[in-house]
Amino acid sequence: MTHPPHNTMLTGRPLFIAMVSLALGGFGIGTTEFAIMGLLQEGATDLGVGNADMGLMISAYALGVVVGAPLLTALGARVAHKTMVSWLMVFFTLANFSSFLAPTYDSMLVTRFLSGLPHGAYFGLAAILAGNLVPATMRGRAIAWVMMGLSVANVLGVPAVTWLGQQLGWRWMFASVALVGVLTLICIRLWVPYNPIHEGASIRRELSALRSGRVWLAMATGIVGFGGFFAVYSYISPTLTDVTGLEKGAVPLVLSLYGIGMVLGNLLGGRLADWSVHGSIYIATSAMVVFMSAFGVLSPYPVPALILVFILGGTGSILVPSLQALLMDSAPKAQSLAASLNHSALNVANALGAALGAVVIKLGFGYQAPAFLGAGLALLGLCLALLTARVFKVRAAADAAAAQIPAAGAN
């Protein structure tokens, strides 16, 4: 078989099919990550634990992402990206099927951790694969297409498996996701172009990203800013039933509304990232502060609560493509690891938001409290974004000055 050359640009139908193939993996990952939140109460009943304890199930998955993103990306530094994402999807499929079979709360925690391991590495490498298929001016939109699977999961995947879990048992969520993993593997092997190993690629080179202060600042921005998003979303199901007063059967429809907001926010976020990476982050974090505060106040009222659920899905998703691009720019010589760290950051945020949300609930502040907590975290994320932009500007000026020194000497 003859493989296309590295950085092959695709257009039209072949580009669309390749992007959808990569996004399908994101669809499966997004479904397994977020559907657990809609089935929180069913899982708690089945395993004999409380809702707050089920929040730790979310944290276990997030911890897997944090550990797996740098570890698996570095170990795969000498493997072609298409081959690596294929193996990651095999691992993902097997791990989710093991969750379907896990008999106890403790064993389920372990399988959820394993399911999270390939998450960040998949998205990081898939984003690079997608970016290589389009001109540089469309990079943000290409990244957004990969992330689209994550957003569409919240429109279709999460509500569908939430309904399935309510009808047949919550564990069927994991079997459904495993099937998506198999389909993704087939599509990637058939329709995503091959790319050879980058010259000079090595574990050491990839790990050099961890020495960059800009990488750590970019991660901190995502961790804190998105921590607010997950503080709200982790407990959206009991908030809608206990505070807003909706029936449990309405939760899948509301999650679909949340997902539609995420799809639109992701599309807008890709275009904003092509306009200004830093500007997009300012817009998203500022909007999160405003609308999370509003949700904390208005969640007892069904109509405003539903409107705000849609808006919160959109504002959170605007942030993702820009954070991905920011990390890739932070370490241009180690883009694979830097790109994978975006989802380490987002899942530290997932763990942070879920854990802090559990704290305020257990302290007796109720299910409205996580929204105010989230607004505070988003505000802190905005402050970090401003600091990050300043550091990038100073570094760019230093690099430009250093580049002029040899030229001046030659004159």
C-alpha positions, 0 to 999 in steps of 0.5 A: 500500500502506498501512503500519502506524503507527510502533511498532505492537504485534503479538500472536499469529501476526503477531508470531510470523511477524515475529520469525521473519522477522527471526530468519531473517536471524540464522540465515544470519549465524550460519551463515556466521560459525560454520560456518567454524570447523567446516570449519577443517581442510577450508578449510586443506587446500583453500587450502594453509594451516595451521589457525592461518592459517585462524583469520585467516579468522575475524578477517577476517569479524570485522573486517568486522563491526566496520567495517560496524556503525557505518559502514552504520548511520550511512549508513542513518540517514535510511532506514526500518529495514525498508528498511535491513535489506532492503538489508543482506540483499541485500549479505550474500547477494552477499558470501557468494556471492562467497566461494563463487567466491573462488579463493585464500586472499587473495581469500577473506580479502577476501570474508570481510571483505565478508560481515561488513560488514552483520552488526552493522547488521542485528542492531542494526536488527532488534533495534530493529524487534523491540522496537517490536513489543512492550511495553517489559517484553518488550524483552529477550525480543524482542531474544532472539528476533532473536538466536535465529536466531544460536543456532539456526544453531548447532543446525541451520545450522552442523552441516548446512553442516559436513556438506555441506562435508565431503561436497561441498566446504567452499565449498558452505557459502557458497552455502547461506548465500546462499540463506538470505539470499534467503529472509530478504529475501522474508520481511522484505518480506512480514511485517515491519511498515514503520516510518517514519524517526524524526523528527530522525534523521541521521548526526550524531545517530547518531554522537553515540553514539560520544561516550558513555563508557557506550557504550565501557564497555559495548563493552569489557565485551562485547569482553573477556568474549566474547573468552574465548568465541571463544578456545575456540570458534574452535578447537573442531574441532581440540580435539575431534579432537586432544585429546578424540579424537573422529572428524572426522565427529562434529564436526557433532553436537557443534557441534549440541550446542553450538548447543542450549546457545546456544538455551537460553542465549539464551531464558534470557538474554532473560528475565534481561535483562528482570529485570536487564541488569547482573545477567544480565551478572554471571551469564554472565561468572562462569559462563564463568570457571568452565566454561571453566576446567573445559573446559581441564582435562577436554577430554581426557575425552569425556563431561565434554568434551561436557557442557561444550560444551553448558554453554559454548554456554549461558553465552555466549548468556546474555550477548548479549541483555543486552549488546544492551539495555545498549548501547541504554540507553547512548545513548537518542538514537542507539539504532540505532548503539548497538544495532549496536555490540553486534556490533562488540563481539562481533566484536572479541571474535571477532577477539581470541579467535581471534588470541590462541588462535592465539598460544598454540597456535603457542607450543606450549601445545596446544589446551587452552590457549585454554580457560584463556585464555578463562577469564582474559578472562571474569574481566576481563570481569566486572570491567569489567561491575562498573565499567560498572554503577557508571558507569551508577548514577552517571550515573543519579543525576546525571540524576535530580538535574539533573531536580529542579533546575527543579522546585525552582526552580519551587517 
